[in-house]
Amino acid sequence: MTNSEDKPTQGITPDLLGPQWEAWAKEQLRTAGYDPDLGVEVARDATRLVGGQLSEAEFLSKYREGYRKEFGVDGRTSNPARAEEAREAFVNKRISRRTMLKLAGAGIAGYFLFPFLPGVEARETSYSNFQYGMVIDLERCDGCLDCAVACYAHNALLPWQHWIYVVSYVDENQEAPNFLPITCQHCSNPPCVKVCPVEARFKRKEDGLVLIDFDVCIGCKYCEIACPFGVNYFQWGDPDREAPGELHWGTRNVSGLPPGNERAVHVAGRPPRSVMGKCTWCPERQGREDKKGNLTCELACRSRVFHFGNLNDPESKPNRYLREKRKNGYFSTFRLLEQLGTGPNVIYVGQQPSAKAKRMEGPVTYEELGLVDKGQTVLGGPKPLWFSTVLPSR
Amino acid sequence: MYKERKPFEGHQPFEGSQGRLTHRWRGTLLEVERTRFQTKTENVLRVMTKTSGRFYLLLLFALAVLAWFLYAWSFKLTYGEIVLGLGDWGPGGGVTWGLFIGMFIWWVGIAHGGILVSAAVRLFNMKSLAPVARIAELTALVALVCAVTGILMQLGRLDRVFISITSVLPRAIQHSPLVWDVTIITTYFTLTGTYILLTLRHDIYVLRQRLPRLLSPLYRLLTIGYEPEEDEKVERMVWWMALGLIILAPLLLHGGVIPWLFALLPAMPGFFGPVMGPVFLSLAIVSAFGVVTVIAYIFRRVHKWQDVFPDSTFAALARAMMFSALLVLWLQLQLNVTGVYAPPIGVGRVTVAKLESVGYWLGIGPIAASFIYLALQSLFPRLFSVGRTAVAGLLVVLAVLVEKTLFIAEGLMLPGFLLYEEGHYFPSWVEISGVLGTVFIVVLYFTVIVKLIPVIEVRVLEEK
């Protein structure tokens, strides 16, 4: 049986696909509506592939682009039998301990280094230079606590959760009380974000707000320990009323992706039980053109103490206010605990309290407003819990 | 493996003196079998095979306390963290972390100190402490479990804790000390477990004929794949692991990541201090020696193990405890001198408040008292008493818990932001039940484990 006809595949040569065949094939393909040149070329190479003159990998790669362009997809797959062969060749090879250790080491290194890769970082920096901030004019504040009440109502807080807290104090050689409203400072270099083990606390890139993803927070309270301003309020028990549904949502960029990949997250309003909460600078009021740049405390204030806006924009509310103030001559500003390097984004206009400053009762007290509860009084120290009932009253 | 294999050379069964089938061990007959080995080993094996009614009583009691502990935990889960004595620092005037975190550092210190004891015994071949080496290792393992329990109890959302491992670990490990902590404690737990298992396999194999038959599946599991030839290799491995642990535990863990959880934060002057690593480490070591002394003393009393844990072991423990207590006092002196003489405002305020509080002296006082007694005891040998040494150990252990909790609470009571009122904290019954629960986890663990495995190495028992 040495007849030449029995030799497989060698019998078909490109000669059989000569000029006459080509003309016929092109005619057929043209009526079908596809690129005739590609079809002819593929047919020729297919015979070479079958004849063993062309490897499968070469064949697949040679026409990948052409196929994609012509048909949108490349539906050809490699020979499953060959793939199996290759897989077995790899798997059955004994991997030495050294190789295994190298692979494991490279895997672990890759796992931890991935976020450092230049490509990943580079894409994230393309947000605009936007940082919400606030100018608080201490000279205008009269300690009426309207801001605190408005915040309490708007965010459905519990009485002891002072997301905005007005400290009244007297300083050295002074008799009149001073007032210092403290909110979250939405730092540029926030320690609370750094210490969070689950990245629930994040600094929103598009507007610089420091927020908590309530659906991720594990309630370890480390952010509260790391914050130098004492503005975090844990949800120790059940929150007593529902915040309006709209308040619950904000956006967060999906890590490592460019702008436009935001997803809706639970960041605004009071947090659910066992999760950390703090002043959010009302993200539900930001981000829409008609609402942009308003805070509840700012709107509630009768004395125009708060001026909220983009600190990096010279025409924003806070910057315009500072310019206006500068025209009047005497002018002193400070930021809280600036020496710690957290980069707070609240600029206070007025005199910084000295180390000798002493707390005192303001014209309106938190007790009068009923904003004191659960083992806590604002002045005169907290009530010990030990002998009172430990069961929540609700 | 525990189950009988084909006998091979150097491992020939023969009839022992008491008509019991014993074995040649690596070519040599265990000569000690008929002398000291027998009595000490018998003493340990007696506890494993014979069980009195008192054992079941203690078991029941420990389980009852643990049931209470679980009730307290479920109470917390039902009502939220509001049932703890904690609150928000700042205008809230509360303390955000309290007894649970103090307890966490306490247990983790005992774990780190425990492994240091064991590793030092192995590296420097310390004869007098060798009988307590395995107890120290076993303490380290259970103390880590208790430490993690402390963390889990204070977490608000226990159900989400895996987020930290599954999705964000590679990013968060670059900045969050808490993630460093979780990572390194996991590493440490794995190392300690491996370390114990490696040395245990040999002992179980040697004693396998005399261990309780009922537990043979456990021994089969523990000695899976065991071959006597591995001993020589394991001995070297364990030596290197001991070296690794002795570097890891003091430098990276209790002198590193654990104090860094606090000392790196900008907010609290009470947490700040360049010597915080050594301060933590000294307290860890002294509390570990204390715990090992107490456990060894209880075993000696209950199981009549006077020969297993001789007076010389307690004398060595007392000396070690004395020197580590001295280190504690010296480092406290460092903190207090620098904190009182012309310090930064916040640091000065915390130091003065600390020195004026009763709690601080409840923490440091017993350590000082124990140091004085132990020093006198080592100067005048006729003062030596095993019981009093154990009392000194217990005092030290309790004092460290007080000191740790106070470190956390006082740090948060006196923040760097001077306009806020001083905070207030007293632990609630749930928190106290948590501490009690972890203590009884250890009680239950040692009550049971002494019945399961030899808690003293055969290598030590067979020494003349």
HADDOCK unambig.tbl for C-alpha pairs under 7 A between the chains (distance, minus, plus):
assign (segid A and resid 111 and name CA) (segid B and resid 170 and name CA) 6.40 0.50 0.50
assign (segid A and resid 112 and name CA) (segid B and resid 170 and name CA) 4.76 0.50 0.50
assign (segid A and resid 115 and name CA) (segid B and resid 171 and name CA) 6.48 0.50 0.50
assign (segid A and resid 160 and name CA) (segid B and resid 92 and name CA) 6.82 0.50 0.50
assign (segid A and resid 194 and name CA) (segid B and resid 175 and name CA) 5.38 0.50 0.50
assign (segid A and resid 194 and name CA) (segid B and resid 176 and name CA) 5.63 0.50 0.50
assign (segid A and resid 195 and name CA) (segid B and resid 175 and name CA) 6.36 0.50 0.50
assign (segid A and resid 195 and name CA) (segid B and resid 176 and name CA) 4.10 0.50 0.50
assign (segid A and resid 195 and name CA) (segid B and resid 177 and name CA) 6.30 0.50 0.50
assign (segid A and resid 195 and name CA) (segid B and resid 178 and name CA) 6.86 0.50 0.50
assign (segid A and resid 196 and name CA) (segid B and resid 176 and name CA) 5.98 0.50 0.50
assign (segid A and resid 197 and name CA) (segid B and resid 164 and name CA) 6.03 0.50 0.50
assign (segid A and resid 197 and name CA) (segid B and resid 172 and name CA) 5.86 0.50 0.50
assign (segid A and resid 197 and name CA) (segid B and resid 176 and name CA) 5.69 0.50 0.50
assign (segid A and resid 197 and name CA) (segid B and resid 178 and name CA) 6.01 0.50 0.50
assign (segid A and resid 197 and name CA) (segid B and resid 179 and name CA) 5.55 0.50 0.50
assign (segid A and resid 198 and name CA) (segid B and resid 163 and name CA) 6.33 0.50 0.50
assign (segid A and resid 198 and name CA) (segid B and resid 164 and name CA) 4.85 0.50 0.50
assign (segid A and resid 198 and name CA) (segid B and resid 168 and name CA) 5.92 0.50 0.50
assign (segid A and resid 198 and name CA) (segid B and resid 172 and name CA) 6.80 0.50 0.50
assign (segid A and resid 199 and name CA) (segid B and resid 168 and name CA) 6.90 0.50 0.50
assign (segid A and resid 199 and name CA) (segid B and resid 172 and name CA) 6.79 0.50 0.50
assign (segid A and resid 218 and name CA) (segid B and resid 155 and name CA) 6.55 0.50 0.50
assign (segid A and resid 218 and name CA) (segid B and resid 156 and name CA) 5.94 0.50 0.50
assign (segid A and resid 218 and name CA) (segid B and resid 157 and name CA) 4.59 0.50 0.50
assign (segid A and resid 218 and name CA) (segid B and resid 158 and name CA) 6.72 0.50 0.50
assign (segid A and resid 218 and name CA) (segid B and resid 160 and name CA) 5.74 0.50 0.50
assign (segid A and resid 218 and name CA) (segid B and resid 161 and name CA) 6.19 0.50 0.50
assign (segid A and resid 219 and name CA) (segid B and resid 155 and name CA) 5.34 0.50 0.50
assign (segid A and resid 219 and name CA) (segid B and resid 156 and name CA) 4.21 0.50 0.50
assign (segid A and resid 219 and name CA) (segid B and resid 157 and name CA) 5.58 0.50 0.50
assign (segid A and resid 220 and name CA) (segid B and resid 154 and name CA) 6.97 0.50 0.50
assign (segid A and resid 220 and name CA) (segid B and resid 155 and name CA) 4.90 0.50 0.50
assign (segid A and resid 220 and name CA) (segid B and resid 156 and name CA) 6.37 0.50 0.50
assign (segid A and resid 226 and name CA) (segid B and resid 265 and name CA) 5.36 0.50 0.50
assign (segid A and resid 226 and name CA) (segid B and resid 266 and name CA) 6.69 0.50 0.50
assign (segid A and resid 226 and name CA) (segid B and resid 267 and name CA) 6.03 0.50 0.50
assign (segid A and resid 227 and name CA) (segid B and resid 267 and name CA) 5.97 0.50 0.50
assign (segid A and resid 228 and name CA) (segid B and resid 266 and name CA) 6.29 0.50 0.50
assign (segid A and resid 228 and name CA) (segid B and resid 267 and name CA) 3.89 0.50 0.50
assign (segid A and resid 228 and name CA) (segid B and resid 417 and name CA) 6.85 0.50 0.50
assign (segid A and resid 229 and name CA) (segid B and resid 417 and name CA) 6.62 0.50 0.50
assign (segid A and resid 230 and name CA) (segid B and resid 89 and name CA) 6.00 0.50 0.50
assign (segid A and resid 230 and name CA) (segid B and resid 90 and name CA) 4.48 0.50 0.50
assign (segid A and resid 231 and name CA) (segid B and resid 90 and name CA) 6.93 0.50 0.50
assign (segid A and resid 233 and name CA) (segid B and resid 88 and name CA) 5.80 0.50 0.50
assign (segid A and resid 234 and name CA) (segid B and resid 88 and name CA) 6.74 0.50 0.50
assign (segid A and resid 236 and name CA) (segid B and resid 80 and name CA) 5.89 0.50 0.50
assign (segid A and resid 236 and name CA) (segid B and resid 81 and name CA) 4.71 0.50 0.50
assign (segid A and resid 236 and name CA) (segid B and resid 82 and name CA) 4.57 0.50 0.50
assign (segid A and resid 237 and name CA) (segid B and resid 79 and name CA) 6.31 0.50 0.50
assign (segid A and resid 237 and name CA) (segid B and resid 80 and name CA) 4.90 0.50 0.50
assign (segid A and resid 237 and name CA) (segid B and resid 81 and name CA) 6.15 0.50 0.50
assign (segid A and resid 237 and name CA) (segid B and resid 82 and name CA) 5.07 0.50 0.50
assign (segid A and resid 274 and name CA) (segid B and resid 80 and name CA) 6.35 0.50 0.50
assign (segid A and resid 274 and name CA) (segid B and resid 81 and name CA) 6.77 0.50 0.50
assign (segid A and resid 274 and name CA) (segid B and resid 156 and name CA) 4.51 0.50 0.50
assign (segid A and resid 274 and name CA) (segid B and resid 157 and name CA) 6.25 0.50 0.50
assign (segid A and resid 275 and name CA) (segid B and resid 156 and name CA) 6.47 0.50 0.50
assign (segid A and resid 340 and name CA) (segid B and resid 266 and name CA) 6.44 0.50 0.50
assign (segid A and resid 355 and name CA) (segid B and resid 418 and name CA) 6.94 0.50 0.50
assign (segid A and resid 359 and name CA) (segid B and resid 419 and name CA) 6.73 0.50 0.50
assign (segid A and resid 376 and name CA) (segid B and resid 92 and name CA) 5.89 0.50 0.50
assign (segid A and resid 376 and name CA) (segid B and resid 93 and name CA) 6.34 0.50 0.50
assign (segid A and resid 378 and name CA) (segid B and resid 91 and name CA) 6.45 0.50 0.50
assign (segid A and resid 381 and name CA) (segid B and resid 93 and name CA) 6.67 0.50 0.50
assign (segid A and resid 381 and name CA) (segid B and resid 421 and name CA) 6.72 0.50 0.50
assign (segid A and resid 382 and name CA) (segid B and resid 93 and name CA) 6.01 0.50 0.50
assign (segid A and resid 382 and name CA) (segid B and resid 424 and name CA) 6.35 0.50 0.50
assign (segid A and resid 385 and name CA) (segid B and resid 85 and name CA) 6.42 0.50 0.50
assign (segid A and resid 386 and name CA) (segid B and resid 426 and name CA) 6.91 0.50 0.50
assign (segid A and resid 386 and name CA) (segid B and resid 428 and name CA) 6.15 0.50 0.50
assign (segid A and resid 390 and name CA) (segid B and resid 83 and name CA) 5.32 0.50 0.50
assign (segid A and resid 391 and name CA) (segid B and resid 83 and name CA) 6.54 0.50 0.50
